[in-house]
Amino acid sequence: MIQMTMNPKALRVFIIAAEESGDRLGSAIIKGLVDAKPDIAIAGIGGTGMRSAGLKESLFPMTELSLMGIAEIVPKIPHMLKRINQTVEAIETLQPDVVITIDGPEFCFRVQKKLQKLENRPKQVHVVAPSVWAWRPGRAEHIAQFLDAIICLFPFEPPYFEREGMDAFYMGHPFLESLSQMPDKAQSRHALGLSANETAIGVYCGSRTQEVKKHSDIFLQSLKRLEETHPGKSLQLIFPTLPHLVETLKAKAEDFKFKNDPVFVTNQAEKKAIFKGLDMAVAVSGTVGLELALSGVPHIIGYKLNKLSYQIIKRLVRIDHAHLANIMLGNEVVPEYLQDECNSDNLYKGLERLLMQPDVAAKQKEGFERLIHILQTPKAPSQGSAEFILNLAST
């Protein structure tokens, strides 16, 4: 059992992230809390980012919570129920002042609901608002029944929850905060050992095992065709990934025999540092697409779900785009290849346009500049979110 050893008067926080993107958000929030209150006690569930920011140990490995799609979740329900109960028991024992959950609603909301029954209930905050503006708008009213507050990543989201009586706060996107601390393009390329004539292509196959299985072959097929069609171009593939996925990706990449050996990056700081060194990228739909956009990297996205999950979601979704940049900009700045359109032929064509038509990449970059302006906040996201959480804890 994890423990909180600290000044008895110090604030106690239990924070939960369910996947890598949540771990990155959690690390920014912990940093802000520690900067504001150095004696704060942090416990919870997280990955390397949160541990480096101040989470001493994770209750259990965060990777156990990385599930995708309805059909993929169902077989894991018994184990998830066990982990939910274990988490609630830990919270009841530690008696934190605030419980913060980040994304991963399948797990996190079940924990938050159970906390409502505790005699000494902590303040309950969730980070990353459900996309009620995209589908199932009734969720805003539902979560208002068991959450005290919600922290949003996008400026148009708070009103959806405030009208249900919740405290809602737009923190901004923490990735913008980290951009100023990243090496510039020249430094990033030097760290990767890239020469001036090499085209660095980021390959983001996902942070979940199921995602990698569904997307890696399709991505690699399109990239191999790109290499074969343009032998005069020196393509260097960069795979930012997680340690437990490296061997799977290496084995798949070796089958394609690329001219240049692919580079695999697992260190969290190094993965952030390479963004500005990339010339282009192919990525699964998700948080990484927004991060590529904010870094000014031209890219395409592709995504496949289990057929059952896709059919269910297709009937519920009320928006025209999947990429968050496209949603906020109101048009398809970044090409999206979803479900049946996510095939090697389409991805190859999208990548070739980025490689061979400078005006296509330039148009994306213009859109990304507008996106950065939309997402700006008066305070750094880590500082603003910490102040909001501390104010909530004091009430």
Disulfide bonds with the S-S distance in Angstrom:
none
